[in-house]
Structure formats: C-alpha cells, structure tokens
C-alpha cells in the first residue's frame, strides 16, 4: 500500500486522539478513521478467525464481561489489538483502492502496534498522544459516551457493586500502566502531551508542524 497520505495516531486514553483525527480531517477535507473504526467490519467477521474481536459481538450476558479478572481482561485486550490491526489494515487497503479516496489525506485513530507502524510508514506519519495515566484510571466513567456508561450501570447491578468497580479500576490500572506509557513515549515517533491550556486549534497546528502536514 502507498501510505503517503495516511497519518496514524496512537497513545493513551484522554489524550485527544479522536478529537484531532476529526479536526484534521475537517481542516484538510480528508477522511477520519475514528476510534474503533474496525467496528464497521465486525458483523462480517468469522469468530474462528477473530475470536477476541467477536467476543463482545456474540456475548449473551454482558455481566460476564465485567466479571473477568484483570489478568483475563488484559490478555483479551492485547489479543484484540492484534486482531484489530489485521482488520484496520484491510480497511485502509480498501480505502486506498477507491478512486474517490485514494488522493485524500486519511487520519486514523489506530490500534496498529508500534512495531508494525515502523515497518509500514515513517516518523512523519505517526503521532503519539499521551495523557497522565491517572486520568484514564480515575476519569474513565466521567465520559458521557454510551459504552462507558453502559459498563458503569452493569457494575451497579452486581451483587457487590463496589467490588465490581474495584475490579475494573485494577483492570484500568494495568492498561494505563507506567510500562505501557513509557513504551509509547519511547516508540521513536513524535509525541504530544495533553495540555489543558492548549486549544484544539493549537493542538491541530502543533500536529501539523510535527507531521509536516501542509
């Protein structure tokens, strides 16, 4: 694939990846592949080939989802990312094969891993966005989006809601670990740190300078 017009955004929760992807696509009349853009393929995936991605699709009782141990959950998350990478690259290949999108800039909030990104593109096409790991742990349920509020309500329905919440906090602590943060920070790609005093427009301009988007 010719990925000259594709820009990838990776990083931690609450760092602004979804926002910048939308803002850059709007400013440059491009295409925004927003968070979990692989979901568009979910209905057609084979559960034998993608057992982790289809786990939630085929789940009968969502309480099972939140009852998993931190070890089980983190293993699942890591395996999901591997499967996401396959699907997201397929979506990119399809987009780049279409006449109407081939020459447009594409901005992807992606699950593609650091190693793969180094193999398929260069440092002018990947931006790492980081926020304080504590934000992802302690503000996870502050977001109004339906997915997170759905999980929160499931925990409140558990026989011991506090135990369910504590279990999920431990899961978030594992996912938002210092090791994961440092791996992203030292990935070899350019980094933007969350700054509450920076406007969205200023963040877009910063990203454009770092990635040389004109």
N, C-alpha and C positions, 0 to 999 in steps of 0.2 A: 504493500500500500504506500502511496505517496502521502505522507502525513505533514507536508509542508504548511498546510493551513489549519492544522489541528493543534489546539492548546489544551493541556491536561492540568487539572487542579486536584491536588491531594492534600491530606492534612488531618487535623483533629476536628472534633465537634465544636460548634460555636465559633469557628474561625472565619466564617463568611464565604465559604466556597460556593454555596447555592446562589447567594446574592451576587457575587462577582461574575459568575457564569451568565446569569440573566442580564446583568448590566452591560457586560462586554458584548454579548450577542446583540442587544438592542442598539448599542452605540455603533457597532460595525456592520449592522444589517447581516448578522451571522446566524448561526444555529446554536441554540443552547441545549446541551445534553445534561439535564439537571440530575440531582441526586437520585440514585437508583434507576437510572434510565434503562437498565436491563429489564425492568419490570414489564416493559411492552412485549417482551418475548415470553414472559412467564407462563401464559396459558398454553403455549405450544411445546413447552419443554418436556422431555422424557424423564420421568422420575428415576429411571435406572441410570441414566447418563448424568443427571443433575440432582442427586438425592438431597443435597443440602439446600439448594435454591427452592426446590419444590416442597420442602418440608412444611413451610407455612401455608403454601397453596393447598396442600392436601390435609392440613391439620383439622381434626374433628373437634377437639376440645382445647381452646386456647389457654386454659389454665395449665395444661401440660407445659406450654411454652415458658411460663414464668416460674414453674416449679423446678426447672433444671438447676443443677449445681453450677457454681461459677466455672468449674473445670469443663463441664459438658458444654456450657454456653460458649466459652472462649474457643474451644475446639471447633464448634459449629461455625462460629463467626469466621475463623481463619479458613475453614473449608469453603464457606460461602464465597469469600473473596476470590478464591481460586476459580470457582465456577463462574463468578461474575465476570472475571477477566476474559474468559472464553466468549461469553455472550456479548460483552461490550465491544470486543474487537470485531465480532461478526456484524454488529450494528454499524460500526464505523466503516467497515468494508462495504456494506450495502449503501450507506450514505455517499461514500466516495465514488460509487459506481453509478450514481444518478447524475444526469446532466445538470439538473436544476440546483444541485447542492455541491457539485464537485469543486467549484471555484469559490465557494463561500468559506469564510472562517468558521471553524467549529470549536466551541468551547465546552469541554467535558469535565464534569464533576465525577471523577472516576474511581473505580476500585482496582485498577490495574496496578500491579505491585511495582516497587522501585526498580527491581532488577529488570523486569520486562521493559519498563519505560526507558531505561538506559540502553536497551537493545534496539528499540524501535524509533527513538527520537533523540533530540539533543537538549542541552540545558536552556536553550532559548524557547522551548516549547512545554516546559513543565514548571509549575509554581507550587511550592509547598506553603500552606497556610496554617498557622499554629495559634492556638489559644491556650491559656493556662489550663492544664489538665483538671484542676479542681473545679473549673466551670462546668465541664462535661459531667462530672460526678454529681455535683450538688445542684445544678440547674436543669438537669435532664427533663424533669417533669414540669418545669416552668413554661415550656414552649406550648403554645395552644394547638399545635398540629394534631389532627385526629389520632394518628398512630400512637403517639406517646400518651395521650390522654386515655386511649383505649387500654393500654397496658396498665396505666395507673389505676383505672377502675377495676381491672381484673384483680389487682393486688388487694384492693379494698374489699373485694368479695371473698378473699381467702379466709379460712377459719382463724388464722392469726395474721392479720394484715401487716403488723409491724415486722414480723419475721419475714414475710414476703418482700417487704420494702428493703429490709436489711440485706436480704439475699441478693436483690437486684443491685443495691448500692455496691456490694462486693464485686458483682459482675462488672459494673461500670468502672470500678477502681482497677480491675485487671485490664480492661480495654484501654483505659486512659492512663496507663502506667508510664512511669518515667522512662522506661526502656523503649516503649513504643514512640514516645515523644522524641527521644534522642535519635532514634533510628531515622525518623523523618527529618529532623533538624540537620543531621549529618549525611543526608542522602546524596549530596553533591549537586542538588538543584537549588535554585534561588528560593529564598524564604521571605514571607511576610508574616509579621506577628500582629495579632489582634490589638488594636488601639482604639479605645472608646472615644478618643478625642479626634480621630480621623473620620472625615465624612465618607460616604460611599463613593462620591465623585473623586475624592482624593485617593481612595484605595484603587479605583479603576486606573487613574493616571499613574500610580505607582506600579501597578501590574504591567501597564503598557510599556513603561520605561524598562522594567526588568526583563520583559519578554520581547522587547523591541517590536511591539505591535504598532503599525502605522496605518 
